[in-house]
Amino acid sequence: MPSTVTLVRHGETAWSAAGRHTGRTNIPLTPEGERTAARLRDRLAGQTFDRVFSSPLERAARTCALAGFGDRAVLDPDLVEWNYGDYEGRTSREIEAERPGWLVFRDGCPHGEQAADVGARVDRVIDKLRVGDDRVIVFSSAHVLRVLTARWLGLAPTEGRLFKLDTASVSVLGYEHDSRAEPVIALWNEV
């Protein structure tokens, strides 16, 4: 049977709660983020995963640990969140005040990444995920997981805009008819 990939977005941080773009800034989970990340252990209980990957950033790695997989995680730098460059720490509303109509997936970030840059990183991750016919779990951040999902489905990186992800959510990617020619979303944004 081809791989299934469970995607887990990290728990809440102060910046995610405030709607601030958090790319490479390494900030911790809030107390609420710690609680929801710890509840992932029960939500994922009974499931087995052959491989575990996490972004090396604290918010994802801590979520992974609280969910019970930290001791098995391979930290993959390709799973770090979008580099927001000049927009790091800013809200979409603040950015749009200077740049009306701005969308990260279409317009990218000055001195940061464009969707194609993130797409190239997640394509390398997908190559690793598809190596075996096994169950894999991945812990990371919203925008990079959204681009990963788009690329899993064979869509352009910009189409990650179509997939909303809440903090501490669980999603599953897989295949229709157990065929690698038919990648699908089996579960999305379960909280």
C-alpha positions in Angstrom: 0.0 0.0 0.0 1.4 3.5 -0.9 2.3 5.9 1.9 -0.1 7.9 3.9 1.2 11.2 5.3 -0.3 12.8 8.4 0.4 16.5 8.6 0.3 18.3 12.0 0.4 22.0 12.3 2.2 23.3 15.4 0.3 24.5 18.5 -0.6 28.2 19.0 2.2 30.8 19.5 1.7 34.4 20.6 2.3 35.4 17.0 -0.1 32.9 15.4 -2.8 34.0 17.9 -2.2 37.6 16.8 -2.2 36.8 13.1 1.5 37.8 12.7 3.5 36.0 10.0 5.9 33.8 11.8 8.5 32.4 9.4 12.0 31.9 10.8 11.5 33.6 14.1 11.9 30.8 16.7 9.2 31.5 19.3 7.7 29.1 21.8 4.2 27.8 22.1 1.8 29.6 24.4 0.4 27.8 27.4 -2.7 27.1 25.2 -0.5 25.9 22.4 1.2 23.5 24.9 -2.2 22.2 26.0 -3.5 21.6 22.5 -0.2 20.0 21.4 -0.3 17.7 24.4 -3.9 16.7 23.4 -2.5 15.5 20.1 -1.1 12.5 21.9 -4.6 11.2 22.6 -5.9 12.1 19.2 -3.1 10.2 17.5 -3.2 7.3 20.1 -3.4 3.9 18.5 -1.9 5.1 15.2 1.6 3.9 14.2 4.0 5.8 12.1 7.1 4.3 10.5 8.8 7.7 10.1 8.5 11.0 11.8 9.7 14.4 10.4 9.6 17.8 12.0 10.6 21.3 11.2 13.6 22.2 13.5 11.9 25.3 14.7 10.8 25.2 18.3 7.1 25.5 17.8 6.9 22.4 15.5 9.6 20.4 17.4 7.9 21.0 20.7 4.5 20.1 19.3 6.0 16.9 18.0 7.5 16.1 21.4 4.3 16.8 23.2 2.4 14.6 20.8 4.8 11.8 21.8 7.0 11.6 18.7 10.0 13.8 19.6 12.4 11.0 20.3 11.9 9.6 16.8 11.7 12.8 14.8 14.1 13.6 12.0 14.5 17.4 11.9 14.3 18.5 8.3 15.3 22.1 7.4 13.2 21.9 4.3 10.1 21.9 6.6 10.8 25.3 8.1 8.0 27.9 7.5 8.0 30.3 4.6 10.7 33.0 4.9 8.6 36.1 5.1 11.6 38.4 4.8 10.5 42.0 5.3 7.1 40.9 6.4 8.2 38.7 9.3 6.2 39.5 12.4 3.7 41.6 10.5 0.0 40.9 10.0 -1.6 40.6 6.6 -3.6 43.8 7.4 -0.5 45.8 8.1 1.1 44.5 4.9 -2.0 45.2 2.8 -2.0 48.8 4.1 1.3 49.3 2.3 0.6 46.9 -0.6 -3.1 46.7 -1.3 -4.3 43.3 -2.5 -1.1 41.5 -1.3 -1.3 37.7 -1.1 1.6 35.7 0.1 1.0 32.8 -2.2 0.9 35.1 -5.3 3.2 37.9 -4.3 5.7 36.3 -2.0 7.8 38.5 0.4 10.6 41.0 -0.3 13.9 39.7 1.0 12.2 36.4 1.7 10.7 33.6 -0.3 8.3 33.3 -3.2 5.8 30.4 -3.5 8.2 28.7 -6.0 11.0 28.7 -3.5 8.8 27.0 -0.9 7.6 24.6 -3.5 11.2 23.6 -4.3 11.8 22.8 -0.7 8.6 20.8 -0.2 9.3 18.9 -3.4 12.4 17.6 -1.7 10.4 16.6 1.3 7.8 14.8 -0.8 10.6 12.8 -2.5 11.6 11.6 1.0 7.9 10.9 1.9 7.4 8.8 -1.1 10.5 6.6 -0.7 8.6 3.8 1.0 5.1 2.4 1.3 4.7 3.4 4.9 2.9 5.7 7.3 4.7 9.0 8.0 3.8 11.9 10.2 5.1 15.5 9.6 5.1 18.4 12.1 5.5 21.9 10.7 3.8 25.3 10.1 0.7 26.3 8.1 2.0 27.9 4.9 4.7 25.3 4.3 2.2 22.4 4.9 -0.3 24.1 2.6 2.3 24.3 -0.2 3.3 20.7 0.5 -0.3 19.7 0.1 -0.6 21.5 -3.2 2.5 19.9 -4.5 1.4 16.4 -3.2 -1.7 16.9 -5.4 0.4 18.0 -8.4 -0.7 21.6 -8.1 1.4 24.7 -8.4 2.8 26.0 -5.1 0.6 29.0 -5.3 -2.5 26.8 -4.9 -1.6 26.2 -1.3 -3.8 29.3 -0.8 -6.8 27.0 -1.1 -6.0 25.0 2.0 -6.7 26.6 5.5 -4.9 25.1 8.5 -5.6 25.8 12.1 -3.1 25.4 14.9 -2.7 21.9 16.3 -4.7 20.5 13.4 -4.3 17.1 11.8 -4.6 16.3 8.1 -3.9 13.2 6.1 -2.6 12.9 2.5 -2.8 9.6 0.7 -3.9 7.9 -2.5 -7.2 6.9 -4.1 -7.3 3.2 -5.1 -3.8 2.8 -3.4 -2.4 4.3 -6.6 0.5 6.8 -6.6 -1.0 8.2 -9.8 -4.0 9.4 -7.7 -2.8 11.5 -4.8 -5.7 12.8 -2.6 -6.5 14.5 0.7 -8.0 11.9 3.0 -8.6 14.2 6.0 -8.2 18.0 6.3 -7.8 20.4 9.2 -9.3 18.3 11.9 -9.0 20.1 15.3 
